[in-house]
């Protein structure tokens, strides 16, 4: 990889608004299209990390991260091929473990895990995990301009806060808790 920050998915040199829209489109947008066009049902899940984190937090983080890394030159470990491969593998191992654990503890059924939209979510989670884990190291290393760096972390904080809410009793965790 070059000394400019890059990834297997070279989105970070795109205009920031395009990066934010791309993240929104491949995550929330694609899942909703699958639900409407393939599953023939329009519904939001019970998970706040999807409803708020994926629609607001991740696009905000991505857009401002793109501003921060667009003009920098990087040489840290986070630019090495081994790091990018490791993060991608960790992302996929994490989501498979989460899905299996959800079924094991009764948060989801096998039927829910095998829905087209959930299978796509499992696939795209690894890519989203990869994109954000790799770029945030470059954002921390550069941290200029400061306001955009802070706003990138605000976006990540929105996603993280919504994920924490998902872990509380405020979210129904019984199988079939999503509106199907």
BABALO-194998 format. One line per 3 residues: their letters; for each residue z, x, y of N, C-alpha, C. Coordinates in Angstrom, 1 decimal, always signed. Each point is the difference from the previous one (the first is absolute). Layout:
BEGIN
A> Z,X,Y,Z,X,Y,Z,X,Y ~ ... $
END
This chain:
BEGIN
XXX> +0.0,+0.8,-1.2,+0.0,-0.8,+1.2,+0.0,+0.9,+1.2 ~ -0.5,-0.5,+1.1,-0.2,+0.8,+1.2,+1.4,+0.0,+0.7 ~ +0.0,+0.8,+1.1,+1.3,+0.1,+0.8,+0.2,-1.3,+0.8 $
XXX> -1.0,-0.9,+0.2,+0.3,-1.3,+0.6,+0.6,-0.8,-1.1 ~ +0.9,-0.9,+0.3,+0.6,-0.8,-1.0,-1.0,-0.9,-0.7 ~ +0.0,+0.1,-1.3,-0.9,-0.9,-0.8,+0.7,-0.5,-1.2 $
XXX> -0.7,-0.8,-0.7,+0.5,-0.6,-1.3,-1.2,-0.3,-0.9 ~ +0.3,-0.4,-1.2,-1.1,-0.5,-0.9,-0.8,-1.1,+0.6 ~ +0.7,-0.8,+0.9,-0.6,-1.1,+0.7,+0.0,+0.4,+1.5 $
XXX> -1.1,+0.5,+0.5,+0.0,+0.6,+1.3,+0.0,-1.0,+1.2 ~ +1.0,-0.7,+0.1,+0.1,-1.0,+1.1,+0.6,+0.5,+1.3 ~ +0.7,+1.1,+0.0,+0.9,+0.3,+1.1,-0.7,+0.6,+1.2 $
XXX> -1.3,+0.2,-0.1,-0.8,+0.4,+1.2,-0.7,-1.2,+0.6 ~ +0.1,-1.2,-0.6,-0.6,-1.2,+0.5,+0.7,-0.4,+1.2 ~ -0.6,-0.9,+0.8,+0.7,-0.6,+1.2,+1.3,-0.7,-0.5 $
XXX> +1.1,+0.1,+0.7,+1.3,-0.5,-0.5,-0.1,-1.5,-0.3 ~ -0.7,-0.8,+0.8,-0.1,-1.5,-0.3,-0.7,-0.2,-1.3 ~ -1.0,+0.8,-0.3,-0.8,-0.2,-1.2,+0.9,+0.4,-1.2 $
XXX> +0.8,+1.1,+0.1,+1.0,+0.3,-1.0,+0.9,-1.1,-0.3 ~ +0.6,-0.6,+1.1,+0.9,-1.1,-0.2,-0.6,-1.2,-0.7 ~ -1.2,-0.3,+0.4,-0.8,-1.1,-0.6,-0.3,+0.2,-1.4 $
XXX> -0.4,+1.3,-0.3,-0.3,+0.4,-1.4,+1.2,-0.2,-0.9 ~ +1.2,+0.5,+0.4,+1.2,-0.2,-0.8,+0.3,-1.5,-0.1 ~ -0.1,-0.8,+1.0,+0.3,-1.4,-0.1,-1.0,-0.6,-1.0 $
XXX> -1.3,+0.4,+0.1,-1.0,-0.6,-0.8,+0.1,+0.3,-1.5 ~ +0.3,+1.3,-0.3,+0.0,+0.4,-1.4,+1.3,-0.5,-0.7 ~ +1.0,-0.3,+0.8,+1.3,-0.4,-0.6,+0.1,-1.5,+0.1 $
XXX> +0.6,-0.5,+1.1,+0.2,-1.5,+0.1,-1.3,-0.8,+0.0 ~ -1.0,+0.5,+0.7,-1.2,-0.8,+0.1,-0.7,-0.2,-1.4 ~ -0.1,+1.1,-0.7,-0.7,+0.0,-1.3,+0.8,-0.9,-1.0 $
XXX> +1.3,+0.1,+0.0,+0.9,-0.8,-0.9,-0.2,-1.5,+0.3 ~ +0.0,-0.3,+1.3,-0.2,-1.4,+0.3,-1.4,-0.5,-0.3 ~ -1.0,+0.8,+0.1,-1.4,-0.4,-0.4,+0.0,-0.2,-1.5 $
XXX> +0.6,+0.8,-0.8,+0.1,-0.1,-1.5,+0.7,-1.3,-0.3 ~ +1.1,-0.3,+0.7,+0.7,-1.2,-0.3,-0.8,-1.3,+0.3 ~ -0.7,+0.0,+1.1,-0.8,-1.2,+0.4,-1.3,+0.0,-0.9 $
XXX> -0.7,+1.1,-0.1,-1.4,-0.1,-0.7,+0.1,+0.1,-1.5 ~ +0.9,+0.8,-0.5,+0.1,+0.2,-1.5,+1.0,-0.9,-0.6 ~ +1.2,+0.0,+0.5,+1.1,-0.8,-0.6,-0.1,-1.5,+0.5 $
XXX> -0.8,-0.2,+1.0,-0.2,-1.4,+0.6,+1.3,-0.6,+0.4 ~ +0.9,+0.8,+0.5,+1.3,-0.5,+0.6,+0.3,+0.9,+1.3 ~ +0.4,-0.7,+1.0,+0.4,+0.7,+1.2,+1.5,-0.1,+0.1 $
XXX> +0.7,+1.2,-0.1,+1.4,+0.0,+0.1,+0.5,+1.4,+0.5 ~ +1.1,+0.0,+0.6,+0.7,+1.2,+0.4,+1.1,+0.2,-1.1 ~ +0.4,+1.2,-0.2,+1.0,+0.3,-1.0,+1.4,-0.1,+0.7 $
XXX> +1.0,+0.1,-0.8,+1.4,-0.1,+0.5,+0.4,+1.3,+0.7 ~ -0.8,+1.1,-0.2,+0.4,+1.3,+0.4,-0.3,+0.3,+1.5 ~ +1.0,+0.3,+0.8,-0.2,+0.2,+1.4,-0.7,+1.4,+0.2 $
XXX> +0.1,+0.9,-0.9,-0.8,+1.2,+0.1,-1.5,-0.2,+0.0 ~ -0.4,-1.1,-0.6,-1.4,-0.4,+0.0,-0.4,-0.8,+1.2 ~ +0.9,-1.0,+0.3,-0.3,-0.9,+1.1,+0.1,+0.7,+1.4 $
XXX> +0.9,+0.8,+0.2,+0.3,+0.7,+1.3,-0.4,+1.5,-0.1 ~ +0.5,+0.6,-1.0,-0.2,+1.5,-0.1,-1.5,+0.4,-0.1 ~ -0.7,-0.8,-0.9,-1.4,+0.4,-0.2,-0.9,-0.6,+1.1 $
XXX> +0.4,-1.0,+0.7,-0.9,-0.5,+1.1,+0.3,+0.6,+1.4 ~ +1.2,+0.4,+0.2,+0.4,+0.6,+1.3,+0.4,+1.5,-0.1 ~ +0.9,+0.2,-0.9,+0.6,+1.4,-0.1,-1.0,+1.1,-0.4 $
XXX> -0.7,-0.2,-1.1,-0.9,+1.0,-0.4,-1.2,+0.2,+0.9 ~ -0.6,-1.0,+0.5,-1.1,+0.2,+1.0,+0.4,+0.7,+1.2 ~ +1.2,-0.4,+0.6,+0.5,+0.7,+1.2,+0.3,+1.5,-0.3 $
XXX> +0.6,+0.2,-1.2,+0.3,+1.4,-0.3,-1.3,+0.8,-0.2 ~ -1.0,-0.6,-0.7,-1.3,+0.7,-0.2,-0.7,+0.3,+1.3 ~ -0.1,-1.0,+0.9,-0.7,+0.2,+1.2,+0.6,+1.1,+0.9 $
XXX> +1.3,+0.0,+0.1,+0.7,+1.0,+0.8,+0.0,+1.4,-0.7 ~ +0.1,+0.0,-1.3,-0.1,+1.3,-0.7,-1.4,+0.6,+0.2 ~ -1.0,-0.8,+0.0,-1.4,+0.5,+0.2,-0.1,+0.7,+1.4 $
XXX> +0.7,-0.6,+1.0,+0.0,+0.6,+1.4,+0.7,+1.4,-0.1 ~ +1.1,+0.1,-0.7,+0.7,+1.2,+0.0,-0.7,+1.1,-0.8 ~ -0.6,-0.3,-1.1,-0.6,+1.1,-0.8,-1.5,+0.2,+0.3 $
XXX> -0.6,-0.8,+0.9,-1.4,+0.1,+0.2,-0.5,+1.4,+0.7 ~ +0.9,+0.6,+0.7,-0.5,+1.2,+0.7,+0.8,+1.3,-0.5 ~ +0.8,-0.2,-1.0,+0.8,+1.2,-0.4,-0.6,+0.8,-1.0 $
XXX> +0.4,+1.2,-0.2,-0.4,+0.9,-1.0,+1.2,+0.4,-0.9 ~ -0.1,-0.2,-1.3,+1.2,+0.1,-0.8,-0.2,+1.0,-1.2 ~ +1.1,+0.6,-0.3,+0.0,+1.0,-1.1,+1.1,-0.1,-0.9 $
XXX> +0.8,-1.0,+0.1,+1.2,-0.2,-0.8,-0.3,-0.3,-1.4 ~ +1.0,+0.0,-0.9,-0.2,-0.4,-1.4,-0.6,-1.4,-0.1 ~ +0.2,-0.8,+0.9,-0.5,-1.4,+0.0,-1.5,-0.1,+0.1 $
XXX> -0.7,+1.2,+0.2,-1.4,+0.0,+0.1,-0.6,+0.5,-1.4 ~ +0.8,+0.5,-0.9,-0.4,+0.6,-1.2,-0.4,-1.1,-1.0 ~ -1.0,+0.3,-0.8,-0.6,-0.9,-1.0,+1.1,-0.5,-1.0 $
XXX> +0.9,+1.0,-0.5,+1.0,-0.4,-0.9,+1.0,-1.0,+0.5 ~ +0.3,+0.0,+1.3,+0.9,-0.9,+0.7,-0.7,-1.4,+0.0 ~ -1.3,-0.1,+0.3,-0.7,-1.3,+0.1,+0.0,-0.6,-1.4 $
XXX> -0.3,+0.8,-1.0,-0.1,-0.5,-1.4,+1.4,-0.5,-0.4 ~ +1.1,+0.8,+0.3,+1.3,-0.4,-0.4,+0.4,-1.3,+0.6 ~ -0.2,-0.2,+1.3,+0.3,-1.2,+0.7,-0.7,-1.2,-0.6 $
XXX> -1.3,+0.2,-0.3,-0.8,-1.1,-0.6,+0.6,-0.4,-1.3 ~ +0.3,+1.0,-0.8,+0.6,-0.3,-1.4,+1.4,-0.7,+0.2 ~ +0.8,+0.5,+0.9,+1.3,-0.6,+0.2,-0.1,-1.5,+0.5 $
XXX> -1.0,-0.3,+0.8,-0.2,-1.3,+0.4,-0.3,-1.0,-1.1 ~ -0.9,+0.5,-0.9,-0.4,-0.9,-1.1,+1.1,-0.1,-1.1 ~ +0.7,+1.1,-0.2,+1.2,-0.1,-0.9,+1.0,-0.9,+0.5 $
XXX> +0.3,+0.1,+1.3,+1.0,-0.9,+0.7,-0.4,-1.5,-0.2 ~ -1.2,-0.3,+0.3,-0.3,-1.5,+0.0,+0.0,-0.5,-1.5 ~ -0.5,+0.8,-0.9,+0.1,-0.5,-1.4,+1.4,-0.1,-0.4 $
XXX> +0.9,+0.9,+0.3,+1.4,-0.1,-0.3,+0.6,-1.2,+0.7 ~ -0.3,-0.3,+1.2,+0.5,-1.2,+0.7,-0.5,-1.3,-0.6 ~ -1.3,+0.0,-0.4,-0.5,-1.2,-0.7,+0.7,-0.3,-1.3 $
XXX> +0.1,+1.1,-0.8,+0.7,-0.2,-1.3,+1.5,-0.4,+0.2 ~ +0.6,+0.6,+1.0,+1.4,-0.3,+0.2,+0.2,-1.5,+0.5 ~ -1.0,-0.4,+0.8,+0.0,-1.4,+0.5,+0.0,-1.0,-1.2 $
XXX> -0.8,+0.3,-1.0,-0.1,-0.8,-1.2,+1.3,+0.1,-0.8 ~ +0.5,+1.2,-0.2,+1.1,+0.3,-0.8,+1.3,-0.8,+0.6 ~ +0.2,+0.0,+1.3,+1.2,-0.6,+0.5,-0.3,-1.5,+0.4 $
XXX> -1.2,-0.5,-0.2,-0.2,-1.4,+0.3,-0.5,-0.3,+1.3 ~ -0.3,+0.9,+0.9,-0.6,-0.3,+1.3,-1.4,-0.5,-0.1 ~ -0.7,+0.3,-1.0,-1.4,-0.4,-0.2,-0.2,-0.3,-1.5 $
XXX> -1.0,-0.8,-0.3,-0.4,-0.2,-1.3,-1.3,+0.8,-0.3 ~ -0.4,+0.2,-1.3,-1.2,+0.7,-0.3,-1.2,-0.7,+0.6 ~ +0.1,-1.4,+0.1,-1.1,-0.7,+0.5,-0.2,+0.3,+1.5 $
XXX> +1.1,+0.1,+0.8,-0.1,+0.4,+1.4,-0.5,+1.4,+0.2 ~ +0.4,+0.9,-0.9,-0.4,+1.4,+0.1,-1.5,+0.2,-0.3 ~ -0.6,-0.9,-0.8,-1.4,+0.0,-0.4,-0.9,-0.8,+0.9 $
XXX> +0.5,-0.6,+1.0,-0.9,-0.7,+1.0,-0.9,+1.0,+0.6 ~ -1.2,-0.4,+0.3,-1.0,+0.9,+0.7,+0.5,+0.6,+1.2 ~ +0.7,-0.8,+0.9,+0.5,+0.6,+1.2,+1.1,+1.0,-0.2 $
XXX> +0.8,-0.2,-1.0,+1.1,+0.9,-0.3,-0.6,+1.3,-0.7 ~ -1.0,-0.1,-0.8,-0.6,+1.1,-0.5,-0.6,+0.9,+1.1 ~ -0.7,-0.7,+0.9,-0.6,+0.7,+1.2,+1.2,+0.7,+0.8 $
XXX> +1.1,-0.7,+0.2,+1.1,+0.5,+0.7,+0.5,+1.3,-0.7 ~ +0.1,+0.0,-1.3,+0.4,+1.1,-0.7,-0.9,+1.2,+0.2 ~ -1.3,-0.3,+0.0,-1.0,+1.1,+0.2,+0.1,+0.5,+1.4 $
XXX> +0.0,-0.9,+1.0,-0.1,+0.5,+1.4,+1.4,+0.6,+0.5 ~ +1.1,-0.4,-0.7,+1.3,+0.6,+0.3,-0.1,+1.5,-0.1 ~ -0.6,+0.5,-1.0,-0.1,+1.5,-0.2,-0.7,+0.6,+1.1 $
XXX> -1.1,-0.6,+0.5,-0.8,+0.6,+1.1,+0.8,-0.1,+1.3 ~ +0.6,-1.2,+0.3,+0.8,-0.1,+1.2,+1.2,+1.0,+0.0 ~ +0.7,+0.1,-1.1,+1.1,+0.9,-0.1,-0.5,+1.4,+0.3 $
XXX> -1.1,+0.4,-0.6,-0.6,+1.3,+0.2,-0.4,+0.2,+1.5 ~ -0.7,-0.9,+0.6,-0.4,+0.1,+1.4,+1.2,+0.2,+0.9 ~ +1.1,-0.8,-0.2,+1.1,+0.1,+1.0,+0.9,+1.2,-0.3 $
XXX> +0.2,+0.3,-1.3,+0.9,+1.2,-0.3,-0.6,+1.3,+0.5 ~ -1.3,+0.1,-0.2,-0.7,+1.2,+0.4,-0.1,+0.1,+1.6 ~ -0.3,-1.0,+0.6,-0.2,+0.1,+1.5,+1.3,+0.1,+0.7 $
XXX> +1.1,-0.6,-0.5,+1.2,+0.1,+0.8,+0.6,+1.4,+0.1 ~ -0.3,+0.9,-1.0,+0.3,+1.4,+0.1,-0.7,+0.7,+1.2 ~ -1.3,-0.3,+0.2,-0.7,+0.5,+1.1,+0.5,-0.6,+1.3 $
XXX> +0.3,-1.3,+0.0,+0.6,-0.6,+1.2,+1.3,+0.7,+0.5 ~ +0.8,+0.3,-1.0,+1.3,+0.7,+0.3,-0.3,+1.4,+0.5 ~ -0.9,+0.7,-0.6,-0.4,+1.4,+0.4,-0.5,+0.0,+1.4 $
XXX> -0.9,-0.9,+0.3,-0.7,+0.0,+1.3,+0.9,-0.7,+1.1 ~ +0.5,-1.2,-0.3,+0.8,-0.8,+0.9,-0.4,+0.0,+1.5 ~ -1.3,+0.2,+0.2,-0.5,-0.1,+1.4,-1.2,-0.9,-0.1 $
XXX> -0.2,-1.0,+0.8,+0.9,-0.4,+1.1,+1.2,-0.7,-0.5 ~ +1.1,+0.1,+0.6,+1.3,-0.5,-0.4,+0.1,-1.5,-0.2 ~ -0.6,-0.7,+1.0,+0.1,-1.5,+0.0,-0.7,-0.5,-1.3 $
XXX> -1.2,+0.6,-0.2,-0.8,-0.5,-1.2,+0.7,+0.4,-1.3 ~ +0.7,+1.1,+0.0,+0.7,+0.4,-1.2,+1.2,-1.0,-0.3 ~ +0.7,-0.3,+1.1,+1.1,-1.0,-0.1,-0.6,-1.3,-0.5 $
XXX> -1.1,-0.5,+0.6,-0.6,-1.3,-0.4,-0.5,+0.0,-1.5 ~ -0.5,+1.2,-0.5,-0.3,+0.1,-1.4,+1.2,-0.2,-0.8 ~ +1.1,+0.6,+0.4,+1.3,-0.2,-0.8,+0.5,-1.4,+0.2 $
XXX> -0.2,-0.7,+1.1,+0.4,-1.4,+0.2,-0.7,-0.8,-1.0 ~ -1.4,+0.2,-0.2,-0.7,-0.8,-0.9,+0.5,+0.3,-1.4 ~ +0.3,+1.2,-0.4,+0.5,+0.3,-1.3,+1.4,-0.7,-0.2 $
XXX> +0.8,+0.0,+1.1,+1.3,-0.6,+0.0,-0.1,-1.5,-0.2 ~ -1.0,-0.7,+0.5,-0.2,-1.4,-0.2,-0.3,-0.3,-1.5 ~ -0.9,+0.9,-0.6,-0.2,-0.2,-1.4,+1.3,+0.2,-0.8 $
XXX> +0.7,+1.1,+0.3,+1.2,+0.3,-0.7,+1.1,-1.1,+0.1 ~ +0.2,-0.5,+1.2,+0.9,-1.0,+0.3,-0.3,-1.3,-0.8 ~ -1.3,-0.3,-0.1,-0.4,-1.2,-0.8,+0.2,+0.2,-1.4 $
XXX> -0.2,+1.3,-0.5,+0.3,+0.3,-1.4,+1.5,-0.2,-0.3 ~ +0.8,+0.5,+0.9,+1.5,-0.1,-0.2,+0.4,-1.5,-0.1 ~ -0.6,-0.8,+0.9,+0.2,-1.5,+0.0,-0.3,-0.6,-1.4 $
XXX> -1.2,+0.5,-0.6,-0.4,-0.4,-1.3,+1.1,+0.3,-1.1 ~ +0.8,+0.9,+0.2,+1.0,+0.4,-1.0,+1.3,-0.8,+0.2 ~ +0.1,-0.9,+1.0,+1.2,-0.7,+0.2,-0.1,-1.4,-0.6 $
XXX> +1.1,-0.7,-0.1,+0.0,-1.4,-0.5,-0.8,-1.0,+0.8 ~ -0.5,+0.4,+1.2,-0.8,-0.9,+0.8,-1.4,-0.3,-0.6 ~ -0.4,+0.9,-1.0,-1.3,-0.2,-0.6,+0.3,-0.5,-1.5 $
XXX> -0.6,-1.1,-0.3,+0.1,-0.6,-1.4,-0.7,+1.0,-0.9 ~ +0.7,+0.4,-1.0,-0.5,+1.0,-1.0,-0.2,-0.6,-1.4 ~ +0.0,-1.3,-0.1,-0.3,-0.7,-1.3,-1.4,+0.1,-0.3 $
XXX> -0.4,+0.1,-1.3,-1.4,-0.1,-0.4,-0.6,-1.2,+0.6 ~ -1.3,+0.1,+0.5,-0.7,-1.1,+0.5,+0.5,-0.4,+1.4 ~ +0.8,+0.9,+0.7,+0.5,-0.3,+1.3,-1.1,+0.0,+1.1 $
XXX> -1.2,+0.6,-0.3,-1.1,-0.1,+0.9,-0.6,-1.4,-0.1 ~ -0.6,-0.4,+1.1,-0.7,-1.3,+0.0,-1.3,+0.2,-0.7 ~ -0.1,-0.6,-1.2,-1.3,+0.2,-0.8,-0.8,-1.3,+0.1 $
END
